[in-house]
Amino acid sequence: MKDEIKVLELDKYELGILINALNEFRNKLIKEGKETEYVDEVLLRAIDAPPKKKVLTRCLRRDEHRY
């Protein structure tokens, strides 16, 4: 079975909440002496996620034609 990829669209505030929650969970795992490899990976992916590029559209004037 192929792994399913999911994409989340988060604003700056929501991304901050996600990063903070992952970091707190990571700290909890460290205190308990448990492995943090997978949490570290997700945390770094959230921090390094590129912003979504906005699509710029150009309105045509009435006398312009699209070719």
Buried (B, 14 or more C-beta within 10 A) or exposed (E): EEEEEEEEEBEEEEBEEBBEEBBEBBEEBEEEEEEBEEBEEBBEEBEEBEEEEEEEEEEEEEEEEEE
